[in-house]
Each structure stands twice: as structure tokens, then as C-alpha cells.
Amino acid sequence: MAKPVIFHNPKCSTSCHALATATDLGVEVEVVEYLKTPPDRERLQFLVDHLEGPVADLVRKDAYFKELGLSADDYTEPAAVVDLLLREPRLLQRPLVVKGKRVVIGRPKERIAEVLQS
């Protein structure tokens, strides 16, 4: 079975918590620093297709989102989310934990252990 994957930003405390949780549980994971290696369209489509929860949640609605003049209402459909994250990988929600065909945003933090142990 393939290792779980964590889409990680080392500057994010919740993302660092996800890696620490994997270590504490003894779960070997593949770490994708998505700002250094942005996911391609195929991988983003997989994430969108298998996300547990609304696809809009994959997009961070942070200060950078606002700085770009974007509206959350424009990013509720899978195609729009994929297109945006291809252009602006910085807006990918983190941490993102992928185990098999299960894709979960690691917020709240307790979700991380639940997915890794499933």
C-alpha cells in the first residue's frame, strides 16, 4: 500500500503538527512541499474528486486571496478550484492528508491522526 501523503508548508504550524503526528504514530509518510513542487492538474483533480468536504474548502481565503481581489463565491466548483490552484498553489489549504482515495484537510488538528490511523 502506498504511503499517506501530506501536502506540507514548513512555515505553517498546523502543517508541522501533521508531520509530528505521523512521527508520533510511527506512520511513514510522503511529504510534498507544494510550494516547491506544486501539484499538476491531474493531481489537483484527484484531490478535488476525493476531498471529504466542500471543494471550496481547498482554497485558503486568507490575506493573499483578498490581495488578489478574489471572491469566495467564484471558487465553489471543482473546475474553478483546480484552475485557481494551478495558478496560485499558495492558496492550497494545508495540511492536506491523502491516504488511498481519502483526502482530508487537517483542520482541526485531530483529523490528522484519525486519517493516518484509518
Stockholm file with secondary structure:
# STOCKHOLM 1.0

chainA/1-118         MAKPVIFHNPKCSTSCHALATATDLGVEVEVVEYLKTPPDRERLQFLVDHLEGPVADLVRKDAYFKELGLSADDYTEPAAVVDLLLREPRLLQRPLVVKGKRVVIGRPKERIAEVLQS
#=GR chainA/1-118 SS CCCCEEEECTTCHHHHHHHHHHHHHTCCCEEEETTTSCCCHHHHHHHHHHBSSCGGGGBCCSHHHHHTTCCGGGCCSHHHHHHHHHHCGGGBCSCEEEETTEEEECCSTHHHHHHHHC
#=GC SS_cons         CCCCEEEECTTCHHHHHHHHHHHHHTCCCEEEETTTSCCCHHHHHHHHHHBSSCGGGGBCCSHHHHHTTCCGGGCCSHHHHHHHHHHCGGGBCSCEEEETTEEEECCSTHHHHHHHHC
//
